[in-house]
Amino acid sequence: MLPHVLVPVIFAGLTSHWMFNKLEPRALLHFILLLALPPTLLVPLVIRHMSNVLHAILFTYCLYLLSLMTSVATYRLSPFHPLAQYPGPVLCKLTKLYLAGISMGGKQHLYYSELHRRFGDVVRIGPNELSFRDVNAIIPMMGSKGMPKGPCTRRAWNRAFSTSALKDYEVVVDNRVSQFVDILGTKLGAPVDISQRLGWLTFDIMNDVMFSAGGDTMKYEDREDTSRLLRNAQPMALLMAHLPWFSEIYLWLPCIGQGLRSFRKYASERVSERKARGCNQMDVFYHLIDEGGLEPHAPSHAQILSDGGLAIIAGSETTSTTLSHIIWFLICHPKAYLRLQAEIDDPKNNSGVPASQARMPYLNAVINEALRIFPAVLSGSQRAPRIDSGGQSIGYHFVPEGTSTVVHTYSLHHDPRYFSPLPDAFIPERWLSSEEQLALEPELFGDKKNVFRHNTAAFIPFSIGPSNCVGRNLAYQEMRMVICSLMSKFDMRFEKGFDVGSWEESILDYFVVQRGRLPVILTARNT
């Protein structure tokens, strides 16, 4: 009796594993059918050898699932797996659930970094996923002949952030920065959470740039609690990035993911309101919905909604986070603070317009150094070989088709092979000329014991290639304008008793960064 029952059930489990590998199902329905249909069909066979129907059902399903999971685990850990040559934690090789669980704690960037310290430049971080910490992987993975990043970037995004479009946005950004400074001027002498207020500023800017209206977060101190919407949406979005199949379960279960649901509802309302209102100027949304009629086919509502939500989060949170890091670094490093302040105060360097600010060497050095230590997207973004390509070579490594890859930005930026000395330290001078380095920091850059490395090819805070961040230039423009306005109007110091180390501890990597309080005291400058 036993062989008649065991053999077909075990064979069904092994066959289902083969089908999973062969067909690579993505839809939740296909998963359910592969998991439930075979044992359901086998239950009548088992019932004939068992007196209890319930026992027969439990026996069939348990044996089938055990056979399937054993086969999967054995294959993923075996030398026959396409990624068997790459080192990594056993649990990461077995299931993506392990890394997804770690990521929910908000410290995935530190976990990835630790894995690279333990295992080297290429680490297997999932059953079919690799993380790279190698400058030689950047161009093959992200360059013009590299791997796609999901759907190709639409031409509309490039038009929305072209040079001429950025010129139009200057007035919008300038008005919001002036409002920001005026509001801070009413808070002198009292603790101000500058991180929170920078979030409100960039959110208002993004609303103006994206939708031409709708941003009064600074004025009313976020009475609609949009900051919470942005914050609560991010963990669930990251979980679904690690486990794409979970997105369908999420849609079926209204009891989970309320933060992401609320944000999507908000984004949908903003998109619908903007479409109904129309616009007399070319904001970002003008290009995304192709109001100019330049595309052969109009974008779908789903695409527009996705683009709108992405722009709200990526366009506001990344910039405010970097600005918050910059202020934290500057107050922690008084020498850098005074050097930047002197450059801003000098009318030969700063005429008050974005074009002159873009040429300020120390200002750009400070921004780049903050982005190096804490890139806006700490863990980078996934790439995968093109479908039917058979795979792709990344330097000396071959990545089979069906494998996800990532260049881990945080690990790359902290690698002493590319940035030395002191790769974890805030040293804006590393971005200056050798003459300026020796003049400003002779003990550091004049010491022949120090090996100076500054490989800008390893600096990718906005990614590179066809799928890089199209809002990069706008972000730089915003950051320069905000820093120059803040430091020309105010002196800043931390609130008494503030634990300086708590800032770095508060950083949570949910694709975009969540951060804690940054309480500062502002005093007016007499310039």
C-alpha positions, 0 to 999 in steps of 0.5 A: 500500500505504501509505495502505491501512495508515496511514489505518485505524490513524491513524483508530483512534488518533483514534477511541480518543482521542474515546472516552477523552474521551467515556466517561472510563473509570476501570477499568483493564480499560477502559483496556487494551481501548481501548489494545490491542483496536483495534491487535490487530484491525488487525494482520491488515490490516497483515500483508497488506502486510508480510512479517514478522509481528513487524514488522507487529505492532510497526508497527501498535501503534507507529503506533496509540499514536503517533496516540493520544498525538499527538491527546491532546497536541494537544488538551490544548495546543489552544485547544479544551480546556475549560481552555485559558484557564488558565495552567500548565506545559506538562508539567502540561497534557500529563500528570498523570504529571509532577506525580505524579513531583514529588510523590514527592519530598515537596515538592509544596506548594512546587512548587504555591506556586511555580506560583502565584507564577509564574502567579497565583491559578488554575493548571492543574496537570494536563490536567483539574485546577486549583489555586486560591489565592483566598479567594473560591474557598473557599465556592463550592468547599467550602461547603454548595453547593460541590463534593463530596469523593468520597463524602459524609461519613457521619453516623457520623463526626459522631456520633463527634466530637460535643460529648458524645463529645469530653467522653467522650474527655477522660479518655482523652486526659488519661491518655495525656498524663500517661503521656507527661509521666511518661515524659519525666520519666525522660529529663531532660538527655538528647537526646529526639526530641520529634517521634518521641515525639509521634507515639507519643503521638498514635498511642496516643491515636487507638488508645484513641479509635478502638478503646478499646485497643491503644496501648502505643507510648509504653511500649514505644517502638514495638517493633512499628515502627508509625511505619514502617508509617505513614511507608511507606504515605503516598507510595504513597497520594499517588501513587494520589491523583494517578493513580487508575488506578494503584490497580488496577495496584498491586493486580495487582503484589505487588512494589510498594507494600509499605509501603501493603500492610503498613499496610492489613494492620495496619489490617485487623487492628485493625478485625477485632480491635475487631469481635470484641472489642466494647466497653463504651463508645462509642468512634469505632468504635462509631459507624462500625460502627453498633453503636447501630443508628441507620443504615438500612443497616450499613456494608460491611467495605470502608467500615469498613476505609477509615474505620479506616485513615483515622482512624489516619493522619489522627487521629494524624499530623496532630496530632503534626506540628502539635505538633512544629511548635509546639515548634520555633517556640517554641524558635526564638522565645524571646519567644513561648515565655516569653509562652505559658509565663506564660499557662500558669502563671497559674491565672487562665487555666489551671485544668488542664481543657480548657474553661479551656485553650480560652479561653487567647488566647495558647495558641490564637494559637500553635496557629493561627499554627503551623497557618497556616504549616504546615497539617496537610494542606499541599496541601488536598484535591480537589473536583470538580463534581457529575456531570451538573451541567455544571460550576460557577462558582468566583468569576469562573471556570468549572470544567467538569464532569470537572475536579478542583480544589483550594484550595492551603492552603499558598499561601493561608496565605502570601499577603500579601493575607490575612496581613500583615505578614511572612506567612512569619514566626511571629507569634502576636500577629497572632491577638490583639486590636489592643490586645494587639498594640500592647502586646506588639509595638508596633514591628511593629503600631504602625508605620504603614508596615506594612499589617496584614491578617488575613483569617481567611476564608483560614485553612482548616487543617481545610478547611471546609463539609460535608466539613471535618475532623470531628476538628478539635475533638479535635485542638485539645483534644489540642494544648492539653492536650499543650502545657500539660502539657509547658510547665508541667513542663519547660523545653525547648531544642534539643540542642547542634549541632542545625541549626535549619533542618534541621527545615523542610527535612525536611518532606515533603508526602505528603498528611499530612506526614512530618518529621525529627528534633527533638532537645530537652533537657528540664529539670524546672521548679521551679514 
